[in-house]
């Protein structure tokens, strides 16, 4: 837990990590502290307006709601760059960092929507954080580009395929999924060998394409079961 010093500085235990020519600190921080000490770009003077202008508030509200249900878990790290206002320094034989509790202590390099969601949530939770210190504006820009272009999102086809396991399907998605699986598995299926359940493949019909085509027709089938559809 952090210790406040004169109500101006916060302290957290850290580990130092070296990757290539960069060194950074790993720690956990309360989400409400992140929300009040981070901003998204140096191009806006007002951190709150910076959040609102640059990011998708609907997505942030979904994150806030996810956290406030009490079931939310977000284990991936927020990546930050300490700014001069933070006055960050290492103390305690290199095991602790201290920084000023101020509104523009850290520039967010990755995790903008998560931090924005934290600012909207009623619940606070501990969040893994990576902190770079002493970066130039060029380094910050390059890291931002690298982080946000080299990460590949999970394909929608795979997400649809595992929603059943996660019990996250809507009624329509469940029905579409069962119909798709029948087309894939039945020996008399006109689509036998022509569908791909978990990825996009040339010449095959993915779940995403199948759902987009069949979904508008679902109301026409009423309450029929998947085999009848």
Secondary structure, DSSP 8 states (H G I E B T S, - for coil): ----BTTTEEEEE-EEEEETTEEEEEEEEEHHHHHHHEES-TT-SSHHHHHHHHS-HHHHHHHHHHHHTS-----S-EEEEE-GGG--EEETTTTEEEEE--TTSEEEEE-HHHHHHHHH-S---EEEEEEE-S--HHHHHHHHHHHHHH-----HHHHHHHHHHHT---HHHHHHHHHHHHHHH-TT-TTTT-EESSS--TTSEEHHHHHHHHGGGGGGGTT--TTT-
